[in-house]
Amino acid sequence: MGTAAERERAPEERGAGGVAHEDVAHEGVRDAASHEGLRAGGSAGYGAGLEVGNGSPSPSPLPPAHPPTSTTTSASTPASTPASTSDSAHTPGSTPGAGGRAGNAFVPTRGADSVAGSAGAADTGVRPFVAVSPDAVLIRRTLDEIEPVADKVTSYFYALLFVNHPDLRALFPAAMDVQRDRLFKALLTSVKNVDDTDYLTEYLSHLGRGHRKYGTLPEHYPAVGECLLSALARYASGTWNPETEAAWVRAYTTISQIMIDAAAEDEAVAPAWWQAEVVSHELRTPDIAVVTVRPDQPYPFLAGQYASVETPWWPRIWRHYSFAAAPRSDGLLSFHVKAVPAGWVSNAMVHRARPGDVVRLGPPSGSMTVDHTTDNGLLCLGGGTGIAPIKALVEDVAERGHRRPMEVFYGARSGHDLYDLDTMLRLEQSHPWLSVRPVVATGRPDGPANSLSGQLPDAVRQYGPWREYDAYLSGPPGMMRNGVDALVGVGIPSDRIRHDSVDELVAAGD
């Protein structure tokens, strides 16, 4: 999973099986239950290990989740609060029983807040030190135990969810290869950071807002919690006990309430999705298209952000694409889309979409945006279709009229792959503060005198100094990893290096 412009590649390569592995979670789960060796990543794995009535904890009925809490309350109760002061997660007098459910577990508390985090933090890689609570210690022991069998835990979790709550199956795409991993990873990422209240609130608020497009409701959260604990109890038998279960209950209660509140707050100001008509479709290379759409209502976003896109040909399957232009007065939005092997959404957008077709857009996300309060220069690395958000940032700076140096390194495998070079060079001619350097890995680049050959991070090291610059990266995962290392190596502090957080994007389930 890379940046928004190219992040479809990795997950959809895992899903190369296509629709050949459709839903077996409900009708076929009992027949497939004993086959725990079902292949990792395949949606047939929903039923792996589910043996109903064979020692598995049986989820008990739960009361409905609380509605959104007041927006005037303080920050959510830290998970480090001792169990004796966290009774809001249970009914009075209830205690977790060995192998069973904590009474009235997973009812989000009235004391949780509705603080909505930003659209998504850039990944600086540094967060303040957070003390480890007793609950976090217990949770991490569980995570350590299930790590070797994570795929079985995930499969069992979904099997329980779809058998015990078949109405929830409609919220998921028919082909679950990608979504299967994302939701479970989001849950584990959340509990892993249970002590970091600020990070957890920002991370989960983003998820809560994004999950609106799937039709997620407050009453769905207890069902997910039931099945999560049942899966953990089965596969973490070495560390699972009443104390551990109570810690997970408290953590999940906090997690679900933050998401519920963020979704309710967002509902008051924005739709769950936008309908957008394709107004132009330009094929730049055999596998790259520039697609421009017109939303059915105003779509507020910032240059450098991205949107999740759903096509009419693959319902409930969403993929991220960065905006390829700054906000326009006519309200049109443009995306650069590369068709990747087995990429359902990308291939539909490149090879099937035509003017007049209607797609759906999720809310804007990401904070790879320009800080207009400083005079720092901007150093931008765009690889492949990762040039799309970089182009948007250039337009954003130009519209502000603030003359600050901006250096763009545009990388590709070959000169042929520099599909948007002419556009970038025209921008360079119009703005004396902008410099564009094409960089190709093989052969000679077709471009100006400052064109370079080699790898993008290596090219950046040849120039500088960059100590007075803010850096932006967008492109394939490998380029981003190497790019961050190169930028730190030439003296740019990590807190001034911006790119979409890989963890955030994977967990968002988009």
N, C-alpha and C positions, 0 to 999 in steps of 0.2 A: 504494500500500500504506500503510495507516494503522495505527491501533492494533488490538489483537486484536478489539475489539468490532465494528469495521466494516471490517476489512481485506480482506474478500472482494470488495469492489466493483471495485477497479481491475484485478486479474488476471483476473477472470471476464468483465469487459467485453471484454478482449482475446480471450477464448476464446469469443466469441459464435457462432462457427461450429459449436459443439456437436460431435456425433459425425460430422458430415459429412466430417471430415478425420481419419479414423482411420489406423491404422498402415499406412504405405507404406514404412517403413524397410527391411524385409527383402525382401518379395516384389517390390515395385515399384521398388526403389532403382536398379537398373541401367538400367531403361527411362527413369527420370526423371533420370538422373545428369547429363546435359548441360544441364539447365535450371536454371542457377544463379540465375535471376531469380524463383524461387518466392517468394511473398509473405512478408514478414516476419511472424513470430509464428505462422504457420499450421503445424500439425503435418505438413502435406505437405512442408514444408521440410526434413524429415529428410535427404532425398537430395540436396539442393542441392550441386552441385559435386563429387560423388563420382564419380571416373572411375578405377576400379580398374585398376592397371597403367599409368596414364598419367602417370608422373612422381611419383606420390604415394609418400612413404616407406611401406614395408610394415612394419607392426609385427612384431617378432620375438617368438617365444615367451619368456615370462618365468617364472622360478621363482615358487613361491607366496609370498605375503606372510608375514612373520613373525607369529607369534601375539602376543598382548598381552605387553608387557614388564613387568618387575618394577615394582611400585608404590613401591619404595623408592629408585629412582634419582633423580638430580637432574633439573632442568628440561631440556627438550629442547635439543639442540645448536643454537645460533643459526645461522641461515643465513649469517651473516657469516663463519663459519669458512672459512679459505682452502681451496681445492679440494684441496690436498695433504693436508689433515688430515681430509677428509670421505670417505675411501675406503670407509667402511661402506656408501655408496650403490652401490658397484660391487664386482664380484669382483676379486680381486687381479690387477693387470696390465691390467685393462680400461680402455679409453679411449673416449670418444665418437668416432664416425666421422662424417665429413661426410655429412649427409643421412640418416644411419642412426640407430640407437639406441645409447645408452650401454650398455655391457655390464651385464646384470643390473640394469637401472635399476628404480626404484620398489619395491625391496625395503625395507620399513620397517626402520630400524636398531634394534639391540638397545639402543642408548644413549638412545633417546627415552623420555620419561617418560609417566606415565599420570595426570598431574595433571588433574583434572576441574574445569573452571571452574564458575561459578555458572550457575543456570538461564537466565541471560540478562541482560546489563547494561542498565540504563536508559541512555538516550542523553543524556549530558551534553555531547557534542560536543567534549570536550577530552581529549587523551591526552598523556603526557609526550613530549618530543622524543626521537626515536630516530635514531642515526647511520645513514647509508645505506651499505650494504655493496656491494662490487663485484657480487655476485650480484643484488642488488636493482636496481642500475643497468641491468644487462642485461635483467632481467625487465621493467622498466618501458619500456624501448625497444620490446620486443616488444608490450606492451600498447598503446603509442601507435600502433604500426603497424597493429594489427588493429582498432583502434577504429572506423574508417570502414566496415569490413566485418564487424562483430561478428556480425550475423545469419547471414552465410554461414559464418563460422567455427563458430558454434553448430550449424548444420544439418549441416555436414560432420562435426563431432565425433560427433553422434548417429548419422548414417548409418554411420560406421565402427564405432561401438560395437555397433549392432544387427546389422550384417552380419557382423562378425568374431566377435562374442560373442552370438549369438542367444538364448542362455539368459538373458541379462540383461534381455531385453525384458519378461519377466514381472514385473519389479520396478517397471515404470512403468505409469501409467494409460493406457488406450486413447487418450484425448484428451490430447495432450501440450502443449497451448498454454501452460499455466502452468508445468508442471514443466520443460519444455524450457529455459526461460530461467533458472529458479532454480538448478539444479545447476551450470550453466556459470558463472553469476554468482558462485556460492559459491566455485568453484575460483579464479576470477580475483581475487575479494576476498581470498582467503587468500594467494595469492602476492604480491599487491600490498602486503600487510602482513607480508612474510616476516621483516623485521628486528625487528618488535615482538613479542618472545617472549611477554610476558604477555598481550597482547591476542589473539595468535594462538592461544595455548593455551585461553583462555576461549572464544573464538569457535568454534574447531574442536571442543572438547570438547562444547559444546552441540550442534553438528551431528552428531557421532558418536553421541551418545545418542539424538538425534531420529531418525536414520536406521535405528535398530533396527526401528522399526515397518514399514519397507519390506522387511525381510528382508535387509538389506545384511550381507555377510560379509567377513572380512579378504581372502579371495582375489579379491574383486571389485575391489579398489583398483588392482592392477597393470593390469587391462584398461582401466580408466578413464584411467590414466596414459598408456598406449600411445596411445590415441586422442586424448587431449589434445595430446600432442606432435606427432602426425601432422598434426592440424588446424593447429597453430601453424606447423609447418614449411612447410605449403602456402601459408598466407596471410600469413606474416611473412617472406617470402623475402629482403627487404631487410636484415633484422637477424639472420636465423637463421644460425648457424654452430656448430661444435663447442663453442666456449666458452659460447655462449648456451644450447645444449641441456643442457650439463652443469649450468649454474645452475638451469635448470628441473627437472632430475632431482633435484638436492639439495633444492630447495624442496618438490617434490611428495612426496619420501620423508619429509621431516619432517611435512608436512601429514597424510599418510595414517596415519603411526604415531600421532600424537596422537588422531586419530579412532578408530582401532582400540582404543587403550588406554582411551579414555573409554567406548566401548561395552562393553568387557569389564568395566570397573569397575561400570558401571551394571547390567549383567546379573546381577551378584552380589546386588543389592539390590532390583531392581524388574523387573516384566515389560516386554516390549516395547510392549504395549498392554493396555488394560483393556476388557472387554465391559461395556456399560452399558445397562440397560433403561430405556426412556422410561416414567416413571410419571405424568407430567402434561404437558399441552400446552394452553397458554392463549393464544388469539389476542387480542392487545391492540389491534392495528389491522389493516387488511386485509393488511399486509405485515410485521408484527412479531409474533413469538411468543415467549413465555417457556416454555422447554422444561426440564423437570426430569428428571434421570436418576439411576438407582441403580447404581453400579459393582458388578462382581461380586466385588471384593475391595477392601480399604482403599485410598483414593486420597489420598495426602498432598499438600497444596498450601498456598499462602499467599494471603491476600486480596490482590488486585491482579494475580495471575498469570492465565495463559490456558492452554487446552489445544487441541490439534489434534483435529478430529473427522472421522471417516469414516462415511458412511452405507451401508447395505446396497445402495442403489440405484446408487451410483457407487463401485465398489471402487477402492481405491488413490488416490482423490482426497481429500485432507485439507484442511481449512480451520480457521483459528484462531478461537476464541471465548473471550472473557474470562469468568471465573466471576462470576456476579451476586450472590454471597453469600459471606460468610466461611465457613470450615469449620464444618460442622454436626455435632451429636452423632449424628444419624441417618445420616450419611454421604452424604446426597443432594447433588447438584450441579445448579445452575441456570445457564442461558445465555439471553441475550437475542439473538435472531437476526432480522435483517432480510433479507427476500428482495430480491435485487438482480437487475437485468436479466441474463439468461443465467447466473445464479448457480446452478450445479448443486446444490451442497451446501446453500446457503441456501434455495433454493426447496423442496428436499426436506424440510429441517427445518421450514420454516414451513407448507407446504401438503400434505405427504405423511405426515410422521411422526405416529404416534398412540401412545397408551399400549400397551405390549406390544412395540413395535418395539425392536430392539437395535442400538445404534451402537457404534463403537469409539473409544476415547480414547487419544491419545498422552500422553506424560508431561507434567507441568506445566512451564511455562516462563515467563520474564520476571521482572524484579526491580522492578516498579513497586509496591513494598511499603513499608509504614510503618516508619520507624526509631523504635522504641519506646525508644531510649536517650536521646532528646532531649525537651525541652519545647516545641520549635518548634510554632507553629500549622500547620495544614494548609490550603492553598489548592487546591481541586480544580475543574478545568474538565472537564465531561463533555458532549460533543456527540452528539445522537442516541442510538444504542444504546451509545455510549461512557459513558453513565451507569452501566452495569452494574458495571464494576470500581470506580467511585467509590462506589457503594452498598456494595460489599463492604468497602471501606476504612472507611466509616463504621461498619459493624457490627464490624469488627476493633477500632477505637478504643474503641467502646462496651463490648466484651467485656473489654478490658484494664482498664476502670474508671479510666483515667487522664484526668482532665478537662483537655483542651487545646483551644483554639479551633479550629474546623473550619468553613471557609467553602466552600460548594459553589455553583458557577454551572452551572446546567443549561440548555444551549442546544439549540434546535431551530429548524426553518424556520418553524413555525407553532405556535399553541397546541395544535392537534390532535395534533402530533407529540410532545408532552410526555407520552408514554404511561405513564411511571412516576412522574409528579409526585405523585400521591396517596401513594404509598409513601414518597417522600422527605419529604413534609410531615409524615407520621405520625412518621417518625424525628426530624424537627425538634422536634415537640411533646414527644417523649419525652426529648430530650437538650438541655438549655439551652445547652450549649457549641457546638451545631450551628446554622448558618444556611444556608438553602437559598434561592437566588434564581433563579427561572426567567427565561430570556432567549430571546425569539423574534425572528427576523429580519424577519418580516412580520406586521402586525396587532398586536393587544394580547394579551399572555399571560394565560391563565386561572390565576390563582394569588393569592398573598398581596400585601400592600401593597407589598412591595419587588420586585415583578415588573418586568422591564425589557424594552424593545424595542431592537433593534439587533443588532450582531454580538457574539459572546461575548467576544473579546479587548477590544473597546471597552468593554464593560460592566465588565470587571475594572479598567480604568484609572480608573474613576469612584470606586473604593473604595480602601481601604488605610489606612495604608502596609502593605506586605507584606514588609518587610525581615527580619522575624523569623519568616517562614513558609517551609515546604517546599512546593513546588508539584507537582501531579500533573495530567497531561493525558491524555485518552482521547477519541478521536473520529475524524472523517474527516481525511485528510492535510492539506487546506487549513487546517482549523481548528487543527491541531497546529502547523503552520508559523507561522501568524499568532499563535497563542497563546504560543509560545516567544518570539517577538519582543516581544510585549506584556509578558511577565513579566520579561524582561531589561530592558526599558525602564523598568519601575517599580522596579527595584533588586534583583530576586532573582538571586543568583549562579547561573550556569549549572549548577554542580555541585549545586544544590539543586532543580533542575527535573527531574522524573522522568517518563518516558514510554517505552513500548516502542520499542526501536531498530528503525527501519525497515529498515536494512541487515540486521540480524540476522534479522528475520522473513522478508524476501525470500529470503535465502540459506539459511535452514533447510529450505527445500523442503517446508514443511508446507502 
